[in-house]
């Protein structure tokens, strides 16, 4: 057979495959399907989700349960003591011999038997017994082997008070002006309900007078005093003819001040007197409570925030109490070193500070990114700047706090005080922590995020679009302004969302540059110039730290930590949702219909 | 044998082209039947134009005259430099780092590459339609009047008039007249491309540059765009790049064949497709390579 013939055959039948037909059941390595990797990826995602969802769920459950009214239980122990209160926690432990030895002899044997039947393990309850001014403690541990009997007294009341925490007891009478007015459970509760709204109204009035009216008077007085001081300072530096003119001005200001002072003091006295009468009126009523040790204690209505017979509440009434507590939490100011009351100033401070920060960081970041991406020539310097930016994102936030304190508060702030607020010295105005410095510090902290995200967004604008604009005769700036920025806006907003989420959740630097435990005034109020950027403020993140770790009554404050965390997360979610909504609208407008 | 002859011919013609591309000193075998045009008949005159991307030369001494009011097609295989040549006309290549040129182009007698030329003013005298539709992220109306907006024209009457005229010119008016304020991105691909043509003719350009304007469109949209080019002939001078020979044959009055950065043959379309003067052109047109 010659080579030629073989060739012709090949040419004649070129379509026939040389291999045998492929079977369906061939061996294919598993890895080529990627199934194991798919499992790996799914598993990793699962782990991440479990952690995140678990944390969020914990916060959600714990945070939302805080305000649900609990039943009141009364434990009677073998040594004859009674504990009335809410069970906040239960745990098992191994009691020592001494603990059993402290019991009365009669019960020791019984307790030992009880423990033996359970392998020496006991369950104990943490009872919130309140009545701090009588017992010097908010909580008591009660172990199961000590308990003789436990009941849910029908008329047990829990009172939330302005100070000293909660009060537990059973109403037995009602006092007016220190004299017994009536006796009996239901009658005294009826009287309480009859008088309490009035007392509350008066208390609010007192609050209003003290805070708003007296506050405004004080503010006016302070402004007048500052005016005089300013004139004095000017006079000290002046010479010649100006001196005389200033002297006259000073005299005028002084006269004005003393006239105002007289006026204000008169008004001040009037309002003080009004407050006093109101206070006296609110203090007329008290409800008599029998506490767990049997003694009877008068509880002035003026000190009560809320009270209810916990064991009698229907489900609907419980919901009402629950909602009322949320309302208080969201809208009122904190009391009792932040562990009770509301967090409104903290919500307000967090939102204002975050918005202020976004207002500063977005133009700064976007403009910097524009220069980096559109104008700067790629080279060593630009690369160095990019690396520096990425490193900046990795700097611990507390370092930004230290920088903010040193640069903004002490350097810039003190200079501003020297130039514009000399009259107020030695009290610093801008030369200390404040909401403006906090916003600027966090702006600095989130700047890398915004720049990097904006740069990415600018880079994602298709070149064909730019060329289209150039081909129409647009200049570079016109192209950027009319085509590139609108098109990149959704991406830029994504960066801002990230920055806002990061900024709103940041605490460490704020502790140095302006967040405080208790801010007497909000950064925005009714006094001219309405926005007071120099004021320190309350922040939810800092509030969490403060309540959780700086509170004296930490056991009672613990649920508040969860609730505050829940609230902070919700606020961040709301801020994000708004931004995402905005971004999607822009996306539809500038990039594509499909989102 | 038959196949032998075919192969031989092919090798011969490719050799000829290789000869052209490698021998710098050898004059390219250009055959142009359009060297006798008077100045008044020419809108764009390309003179000895060379272009380098960094060290790589991509255009070699290209000289051609684009006649007024006609459609001139640039054909040639991918990478032959036809798009580069087109983008050189409105100096879009300036945006790319490391581009150098020599030679010059004249737009109605004005040098395009003279040192004192304001590129922005220059580009305003031309319109360009890109390969993929590139409507701007704004309304249909704003897209069309964009060239006027950047010129600072705010007079609503003028803008409205130009918008309608351009959209009618681009055969899009009837389809969009009721939704001029809608986003241009909501239009279909073919509509978007016609919108880009409307934008390109809004400023009354002296020459309209089209870079494969139908290559990303489906056959029906392509037909519409081609029909539009037909309509625009006479009113506008059009320089169109295409790698679709049938399209070139259908829409253009003159055709220039480019290969490896050189202008090989430049002739009236009828002549070019019926009786090309050079073997290289014939091979390409008949689909023997490319």
Interface residues (C-beta under 8 A of the other chain):
Chain A: X462 X464 X465 X467 X468 X469 X470 X471 X472 X473 X474 X475 X478 X482 X483 X486 X487 X588 X589 X590 X591 X592 X593
Chain B: X90 X92 X95 X120 X121 X123 X124 X126 X127 X128 X130 X131 X132 X134 X136 X137 X138 X146 X147 X149 X150 X151 X183 X185 X186 X196 X199 X200 X203 X209
